[in-house]
Amino acid sequence: MTFVAYSDSAEKVLPELSSTERRAVDQVLAQLRIDPRLGERRPGYDPQAEDYVVRLGEEATAGRSVSVIYRYHPGMRAALVTWLVVGP
């Protein structure tokens, strides 16, 4: 089981999400707890961590598209959602 948390920047976006968008993001977080290597791997600067992005389209959120950007640290078995990007 992986520990998953929001950064301060990601938490600030949460109130801006509709209920369906929030539900879709919550589903991604639940999946991250089980499989922390979801989405597309992005280049990162920390050799001990892995950066990923999960893109949720309008069909998944019933609203705007949302990108969940997070960093996974295998040694700590933890993922930090660094950004939630809302929009096209």
C-alpha positions as CSV (number, residue, x, y, z in Angstrom):
1,M,0.0,0.0,0.0
2,T,1.3,3.4,-1.0
3,F,0.8,6.6,1.1
4,V,-0.7,9.3,-1.1
5,A,-0.9,13.0,-0.2
6,Y,-1.7,16.4,-1.8
7,S,0.8,19.2,-1.9
8,D,-0.3,22.7,-0.8
9,S,-0.6,23.7,-4.4
10,A,-2.8,20.8,-5.3
11,E,-5.0,21.3,-2.2
12,K,-5.8,24.9,-3.3
13,V,-7.4,23.6,-6.5
14,L,-9.7,21.1,-4.8
15,P,-12.4,23.6,-4.0
16,E,-12.6,24.7,-7.6
17,L,-13.5,21.1,-8.8
18,S,-17.1,20.1,-9.4
19,S,-18.3,17.0,-7.6
20,T,-17.8,14.8,-10.6
21,E,-14.4,16.1,-11.2
22,R,-13.5,15.6,-7.6
23,R,-14.8,12.0,-7.7
24,A,-12.7,11.3,-10.7
25,V,-9.6,12.7,-9.0
26,D,-10.4,10.6,-5.8
27,Q,-10.6,7.5,-8.0
28,V,-7.1,8.2,-9.3
29,L,-5.8,8.6,-5.7
30,A,-7.4,5.3,-4.7
31,Q,-5.7,3.6,-7.7
32,L,-2.4,5.2,-6.7
33,R,-2.5,3.6,-3.3
34,I,-2.6,0.2,-5.0
35,D,-0.5,0.9,-8.2
36,P,1.6,4.0,-7.8
37,R,2.9,4.0,-11.4
38,L,-0.2,5.2,-13.3
39,G,-0.2,7.4,-16.3
40,E,2.6,8.7,-18.4
41,R,6.1,8.9,-16.9
42,R,7.6,12.4,-17.1
43,P,11.3,13.3,-16.9
44,G,12.3,14.4,-13.5
45,Y,15.3,15.9,-11.7
46,D,15.4,13.6,-8.7
47,P,17.0,10.2,-9.5
48,Q,15.3,8.6,-6.4
49,A,11.8,9.7,-7.5
50,E,9.6,9.1,-10.5
51,D,7.3,11.8,-11.9
52,Y,4.0,10.9,-13.6
53,V,0.9,12.5,-15.1
54,V,-2.6,11.0,-15.3
55,R,-4.9,12.9,-17.7
56,L,-8.6,12.7,-17.1
57,G,-10.6,13.7,-20.1
58,E,-14.0,15.3,-20.1
59,E,-15.7,11.9,-20.4
60,A,-14.1,10.8,-17.1
61,T,-14.9,14.0,-15.2
62,A,-18.3,14.9,-16.8
63,G,-16.9,18.4,-16.9
64,R,-13.5,19.9,-17.6
65,S,-10.4,17.8,-18.2
66,V,-8.1,17.4,-15.2
67,S,-4.4,16.4,-15.1
68,V,-3.1,14.8,-11.9
69,I,0.6,15.3,-11.7
70,Y,2.5,13.4,-9.0
71,R,5.8,12.2,-7.8
72,Y,6.4,8.7,-6.6
73,H,9.3,7.8,-4.3
74,P,9.7,4.0,-4.3
75,G,12.0,3.9,-1.3
76,M,9.4,5.7,0.8
77,R,6.4,4.0,-0.8
78,A,4.8,7.4,-1.1
79,A,3.2,9.6,-3.8
80,L,2.8,13.3,-3.6
81,V,0.2,15.0,-5.9
82,T,2.1,18.1,-6.8
83,W,-0.4,19.7,-9.2
84,L,-3.9,19.4,-10.3
85,V,-4.3,21.2,-13.7
86,V,-7.8,21.9,-14.8
87,G,-8.7,22.8,-18.3
88,P,-7.9,21.9,-21.9
